[in-house]
């Protein structure tokens, strides 16, 4: 039995920020001792006033392995997560190939992940029109929920489902008390593609933004609220970007319906007004909207309408992002941001009066509750020793060479952010250390 003691003047616990010494044994937090305590006979370390909080939980990540490992992969994705203070992530059923819509496909994904994980990793399954009969076995295989798209997912192997499909799938989810995670965009019945409108510049961000209007989101959210109430199934609305959807979610919660919702850092820290034409690294679906819209997302995080923040990390090779042409209509829609969840969120949050306790609530506790991970997301006796040690007052500029994703293309490059991750611990073991990271970077530069 290996014990260690870790002290800080700022430990974020469920009862507040306190000076405390954590006793860690066999990957668990066995005690939280108030004050600075140096127990005899076990290794002791103080990190001074650096913050110790639970490791971040990212409940929405695309890793794309097997089949599209050249887009990301478990090795690089989980290394990037560790560098950003994320200790647990849950991976989506696409854009792997095969997509995770059967128990057999899930088994292939589990095999692909072996020996490549730097952090904890769980998996969602997916529902498409042709796999309703596979859902029971898939749910029995241990997935954390089932993902659905109401519009084209971006890859043909994962087509969107209709209300008719949902009515077949929801009774099965109800039987398993499973969560349905939904990409909520419903296209107009007879849309005119923006690319066909005379005079439209495909490099124009404003044109891309107009091509996915807020009512696509609100109509989809209305549908899912209605179905959640009818079938009494937990529906989770992923990556909310349109503020117009917030009153619908707020009212559904007030009525006691089983509705939860998330948003993403890129919808909070980037604004449509600032995105240059041709800057396809900002393309995602739904799109990044205007500053006034995004301020309402911040308010919804404060009042509980939105439950937590997740990255929706969706990387792709630079050629798929159409970096040469700058064509928003052709570019892959996805933001690479797994490494930057904590600092990106904190940079905007601290300017708006959010506290460190709010950070833990929105990046650790609420995702853990959503995923029913009872031993994660909190610093308390009996919880897993998944921790991040970081300096919320220190800032840094994101440099391409420090990005740990497989591909370095991300809109966060060049941006100054607050919140330097100094160490990440998973199950009591160090998986990232800023000092070692910087030394390795320095040695690489010397070569």
N, C-alpha and C positions, 0 to 999 in steps of 0.2 A: 504494500500500500504506500503510494508516493504522495506526500503532502507538500504543499507550498503555500506561502502567505504572500499576498499582494495588497499593498496599501496605496490609498490616494486620499487627498483632502476633498475630492469631488467624485463620489461614487453615486450613480443614479439608481436608486432603489424604488420599489413601488410606493414607499412612504415619503420619498423626496430625495434631495441631494444631501449626502452626509459624508463626513470623514469616516472611513471604515477600512478594515483589513479583511480581505476575503481569504478564507481557507479553502483551498482547492485540493481534492483528492480523487484520483482515478476518474478524471474527466468531469467531476461534479463539483458544484459549490456546496461544501458541507457546512459552512458557517459564514455569517456576516457579522464581524465583531465591530461595534462602534469604536471609533478612535484609532489611534496608532498602536498596534499591538505586535510585539515581536515574539512569537511563541518559541520556546526553546526546542532545539533539535530538528527544526525543519527549515529549508531555505526561505529567506525573506527578501522582499524587494519593495521599495517605495517608488512610485512614479511622481511623487510630489503633488502638484495641483493639476496634472493632466487628468482628463475625464476618463473614468472607467464606466462603461455602460454595456448593456447586452449587445451582442453582435446583431447587425442589421439583418432583417429577413426580407428578401426580395421575392415577392410572390408571383412575379410575372416576367419570365425570361425565355428567350428563344436561343437555343444553343446549336440546333441544326445537325446534330450527329445522331445516328449514322446517315450517310447518303449525301449530305451537303456540308461535310466537315470543312471544306475549303472556305465556307462562309464564317465559321467560328470553331466549334469543337469544345469538348469538355475540358481539355487541358488548359487552353488559353482562357476560356470563359471563367472557370473557377479560380484561376490565378488572378485574373482581373478583379473578381469579386473579393478575394482576400485582400488585395491591395487597397480596396475601397472600404474595408471594414464590414463587408457582408459575410456572414458566416453560414447562412442557409439561403438556398434559392430553390424555387420550384419551376421546372422547365415545361414549356408548352408542347403540345403534340405536333406542331409544325414549327420549322420547315425541314424537319428530318425527312429522310426517305428510306423506308416507308414512314408515312405519318402514323402517329400513335393512335390508331382507331380500332385496334384489336389487341387481345392479350398477347398474341404472337409477336406483334410489332413492339409492344412494350418489353418483351423479353429480349429482343434484339437491341433495344436501346439500353437496357440494363447491362448487357454484355459489352456494349460499346463504351460504357462509362467506367468499366472496371479499371482500377489502377491510374485513373486520370483525374480524380477529384481532389481538389485542395480544400473544399468546404462541403458542408452537408448539401445533398441534392435530392429533391423529390420530383415527382412527375405527375402531370395531368394527362388524361385521355381526351379524345375528341369525338364529336358526333357529326356525321355527314349523312346525306340522304340514304346511302347504301349500307350503313353499319348499325342500324337500329337493333338488329338481331344479335350483334356482338357486344352490346352495351353491358348486359348482365355479367358476362365473363370478364370484361374489361374492368368493371367496377369491383369485382371480387379479387382482382389482381393487385389492388392496393393503391390505385391512383388517388390523388387528392381532390379530384373534381373532373368535370367534363366541360371542354371548351367548344363553343359554337360560334360561327360567323353568320351574320344576317346579310352580308354582302360578300363579294368575291374576296377570298383570303389573300390573293396574290399568287397562289400556286394552284394548278388545276387538280392536284391530288386531294385537296381539301376544299371541296365546293361548299358554298353556303347552304343553309337549310331554310326551309319555309315554315310558316305557322303550322301547316299540315304535318310536316316532319316533327316539329316540336311536340305536337299533340300525341304523337306515337312514342316519343322519347321520354316525355315528362313523367308518365306513370312508372317507368322503370327507375328513373332517378328518385322518385318519391319512395319507392320500395326500399331503396338503399339509403335513404336520407342523404343523398349526394347533392353537391353544389353544382349548378350550371353556371359557367362563366361565359359571358356573351359579349362579343364585339357588336356594339349597338350602332349600326348604320343601316338604314333602309333607303335604298335608292328610289327616286321618283319613278313612277310607272313607265313614263315615256321620256327619259332624260335625253337631252341633246349634248353629246360629249363636247367638252370645252375645246378639244383639239379640232373640232369641225366648225367652230364658230369663226366666221371671217375676221381676219385681222388679229386673232389671238396669238400672242407670243408664247410658245411652249416653255420659254425660260422664265416667264412671269410668275412670281410667287403669288401675286394677287389673283391671277387666273386660276392657279391650282387651288387656292383657298376657296374661291367661288365655286369650284367644281364639287366641293363636298360641304354643302351648307349646313348650318346648325339644325335645321328641321330634319335632316337625315337621322341625326342622333335622337332628337326628341320623339320622333315617330317610333323609332325602335325601342326606346325606353318605355314609352306608353304600352307597346305590345308586351314587353317582358314583365312589366308590373301587372298587367291584366292576367297574363298566364301564371305568374307566380301566385297571385291570389286564388285563381281558379284551381290550381293543382297543389297548392300549399307546398311549393318547392322553393328552396333557397336559391335565389338568382343573384349573381354577382355581376355588376356592370363594370367591365374593364375600361381602362384609360378614358375616363370622362374628359372631354375637351370643351364641350359647348355649355356655357353657363345657363342656357335656356333649359337644360335638362335638370338643373339643380332643384327647382321648386317641385318637380315631379317626384324626384327621389326623396326629398324632404317630407312631402305629404304622404308618400307610401310608408315611410318609416313611422310617421306620426300615427298612422292607422295600424301599426303593428305588423305590417307585411314583412316577409323574409327577404328583404332587399338590402344588399350591401353594394358599395361602389368604391372605386379607386381612381386616382389620377396619377400623372407621371411628372417627373421633374421638368421635362422639356416643355410641358404645358404651363408650368409655373414660372420658369426663369427666362424663356425666350418669348418674344412677341412678334407677331406678324409684321408690324411696322418696321422692324429692324432687320428682317431677313432679305438679303440682296437677291435680285433676280439671278437665276442660274446656280444658286447655292443649294444644290440638291442634298447635301448632307443634313439639311433641316427637314427633308420630306418625310412625313409619317402620315398614317391614317388612323383616326381622324386627324386633321391638320392642326398645327399650332395656330392659335387664333390671336385676336387683338389684345392689347394690354388691358383695356377695361374689362374684357371678358375674363382674363386670367386673374385679375384681382378678386373677382367673385369666386374663383376656384379656391384661392387662399382663404377667403372667408368661410367657405364650405368646409374646409379642413378644421377651422377653428370651432365651428358650431356642431360638427359631427355628421353633417350631411354626407361628406366623403370620409370613408373609414380609414384609409391609409394611402401611402404613396409607394408605387412600384415602378421599375424602369421601363418595362416592355422592351428590354434590350433586343433589338432586331437587326443584327449586322448583315452586311453583304459585301462582296468584293467591290472595289472601286468602280469597275467597269459597269456593274449592275446599277450603281448609283449615278451613271451617266455624267461623271465629272467632266468629261471632255465637252460634251454637248450642252450640259446644263439644262437638259430637257426634263422639267418636272413631271410631264405627262408620261414619260417612258421610265423614269428612274424608279428603282426599288423603294418602296415606302417603309422606312424603318430607321430608328435612331439607335446608334451605338452608344450606350451610356451606363453599362453595368458597373463600371469602376467608379462612377461619380455620383451615385445615389445620395450618399451621406453629405458630401460637401456641397453638391448642387442644391439640395434641399435646404441645408443649414444656411447657406449664403443668402437665399431669399427669405428664409423664415426669420432669421435674427433681425432683419430690417423691419419686420412686421410684428415684432413683439412676441414671437414664439420663444418658449423657454427650452432648456435642455430636456426637461420632463416631457414637453410636447414632442420633441424629436423622438424620444424613446416610445412614446405612445403611438406615433404615426409610422415609425419605421421598425419597431420591434414588437411591442405588446399587441397592438391590433392585428398585424399580420399573423402573429402566433395564435391569437384567438381565432382568427378566420380559418386557419389551417388546422386548428385543434392540436397544436403542438404545446402540450401542457408543461413541458420541461424547458421551453425556450422563451425568449423574449423578455425575461425578467432576471434580475439579480436577487436571488433568495436561496436559502438552504434547500437543497434537493434539486435545484435547476442545473441544467447542463452548463459547464464552464465554457460557454461561447461568448467571447468578450471582444470589445474593441477599445483600445486605449488611444485617445486622440486629443488634439489641442484645438479647441473651437475658436481661440483668438488668433491663431496663426493662419496666414494665407499663402497661397501658391498659385502660379500660373501653369495651366495644363500645357505640357510640351508633348509633341508627337512621340519623342523617344521614350517617354515615360508611360505611354498608353500600353496596357497589357493585353488588350483585345488582339485577336489575330490580325485584323486590319485596323490601321490607325486612324481611319477617317471617322471623325466625330465632330459635331458642332461645338463640343466643349474645348477643343484645342484653341489656345490663345486666350482663354477666359480666366480671369483671376477669381478664385474661390476661397472661401474661409472653411477651415476644418481640415487640419492635416492629420491623417491617420498614421499613428506611430507604430502600432502593433495590432495584429489580429490573432485571436486565440480561438481554436476550435477544439472542444472536448479537452481543454486544459493544455493543448499543445500549440506552440507558436506556428502559424502558417504564413505570417507576413511580418516583417520588421523593417521599418523605414531606414534605419542605419545601414543594415545589410543591403537594402535595395539601392540606396544612394551610392554605396561603395561599389556595388556591381555596375551601376550606371557609369561611375567615374572610370572604372577599369575598362569598360567597353569603349569609352571615348578615347582612352589612351592608345588603344590598339589601332 
